[in-house]
Amino acid sequence: MSLIDPKRPNAPIPGENYTSDTRNYPWHRPPDITDLDEAMRFIVRDLTETDSDLRYMAMIEVGVTVASVTDMIVTINVGRGKFTPDFALLLAGPVARLLTVMAKQYDIEYDLGIDDEAPEITAPYLRMFQASEPEREEADDAVRGEAELILAEETEGLMAPAPEEEQRAMLGYGAGDEDVQEEEVV
């Protein structure tokens, strides 16, 4: 007989955080690195003198974005207590640049991950990944149809753009007035 009931989640008891010693966590202590240049030297050293570079370059080569790999690198170091989360934000740009330079040296095509429009996560969109190829195409059409409905709803209602005549009236133009051309300043 098991002492753990599978129906009950294994979660902390309310108030348990007041009895545990949180000073053992590295992110609850002052950071090891407080200088931006020193932090960047640490990351460069970690990426170039260990096998980390091969691991991260392999991730980029299979399609993981540079932004995601950068997030992993700075988050791991925050968890290790090397620097604070806000300091990690300052390091994200230089780390991403370092990764792109390394990817170019390894002749790896990379995706920065900042140009992509994130898809709207809806139930049909998630079902699309569980389906077979023909079902996936059908589900993709359904997602497009749903997106078109959402866009159509957004163009109606209180926040919809006003009709052309109403906009002209708001600007003080009458029905017969011609548009006032702005003079070109030389």
N, C-alpha and C positions, 0 to 999 in steps of 0.2 A: 504494500500500500504506500502510495506516494504522499508525502506531507505537503506537497505543493499542489494546490487546486488549479487545474488548467483553465478554469472559467474565470478565475480572478487574476487580474493583471499583477505582475510583479513590479509594483511601483513603491516609491518611498512613502513612509507614513507621514501624514501632515505634521509639520514641525520638526522633522528629522534634520533639516538643514541647520537648526539652532543647536543641535547636539553634536554635529560632526565638526571636525577641525578642518576648515577650508584652507588653512595656510599651507597645506601640503600640495595644493594645486599650483603649478608654475604661473598661471595667469592671474593668481591672486596676490602675487608678490611683485615688488618693483621689477621692471624689465631689465634684462641683462644689457641691452644696447639702447642708448638714448641719443646717439648721434647718427644722422641720416647717412653720412659718408661711411661711417663704420658699419652700419647695417647693410649698406649696399656691398661693401667689401666682403662681409660675411656671406651674403647670398652668392656673390660671384665665386668666392672660394668654395662654397658648398656645391655649386653647379659645375665648376670646372675641375676640382680636385677629387671628386668622388664619382661614383657611378650614377648619380642623380641625373646628370645631363642626358645619358642614354635613355633612362626611363622617361623623362619628360619629352625628349625628342621623339621617342616611339609613340607617345600619346599624341603628339602633334601630327605625326605622320599618318596615324590612322583616322584623323579627323577631329580630335578634341581641339577646341579653339584655344588660342593663345590666352584669351581672357580667363578661361576656365583653369588653365594650368597656372597662370599667375595667381588666381584666387587660391588654388591649392597650396602653392609655395608660401604665400604670406600667411594663410590661415594656419598651416602647420607650425610656422615659426611663432605665431601668436600663442598657439596651444603649448608650445615648449617654453614660453616665457621669455623669448628673445626680445620682443618688442610689443608695444600696445596695439590694439585694433586701429586706433586713429593714426598711429605711426605707419601701420601696414597700408593704409590708404595712400599715404604719401609715397610709399615705395612701389605701389602697383604699377605706375607708369614706367619707371626705369626698369623694373623687372620684366615687364612685357616687352620693352624695347630690347633688352638683353636676350630674351627668348627668340625674338624675330631675327636678331643678328646671328644667333647660334643656328637657327633653322636654315638661314641662308648659307652658312658655312657647311652645313651637312647636306645641302641641296634638297631640302625638304620644302614642299609647298605647304603653306600654312594659311589658316583662316583666323583673322583677328577676333572674330566673334562679336564685333560691334556694329557691323553693317546689316546684320540679319534682323528682319522684323519677326518678333516672337509671335507664333500663331496663338489665336484665341483658344484656350483650353476648354473645350466643351465635351459633353458626353459622346457625341458622334465622333469627335476627333480622337478621343481615347479608344473608342471601339474600333477605329480604323486600324490600330496597331495589333489588335487581336485577331483580325480577319485574314483570310487567304488573299492571294493577289487579285482575283476577280472581285471578291467582296470588298477589298481595299479600294479599288477604283470606284466602285459604287458608293462606298462610304465617303470617299473624297468628293464626289459630286454632291452628296448630301451636305457635307460641311460647307462647300461653296454656296449651295442654296441657302443654308442657314445664315451664312455671313452676308449674303445679299439681302436677306430679310432684315437682318439687324441694321445694315446700312440704310435700308429704305425707311425703317422706323426712326432712325436718327435724323433723317431729313424732314421729318414732320414734327409737329408739336411746338412747345413753347420756345425752345432754343434753335429752331430751324431758321435758316436765312430768310429774310423778308423778300417778297417779290420785288422785281426791279422798280416798278412804279412806286411802291411804298418806300423803298430806299431813296429814290429821287425826292419824294415828298419830305422825308426826314432831313435831307440835305438842303431843303429850301428851294428846290427846283420845281417849277410848275410843269404842267403837261407839255406846253409848247416851248419851254426854255431849252436852249442848247447848252451842252456841257461847257463849263468855263475851263478854258485851257490855261494851265499854269505857264507863266512866262519863264523862258529859259534864262537862267542867271549865268552870265559870262564871267 
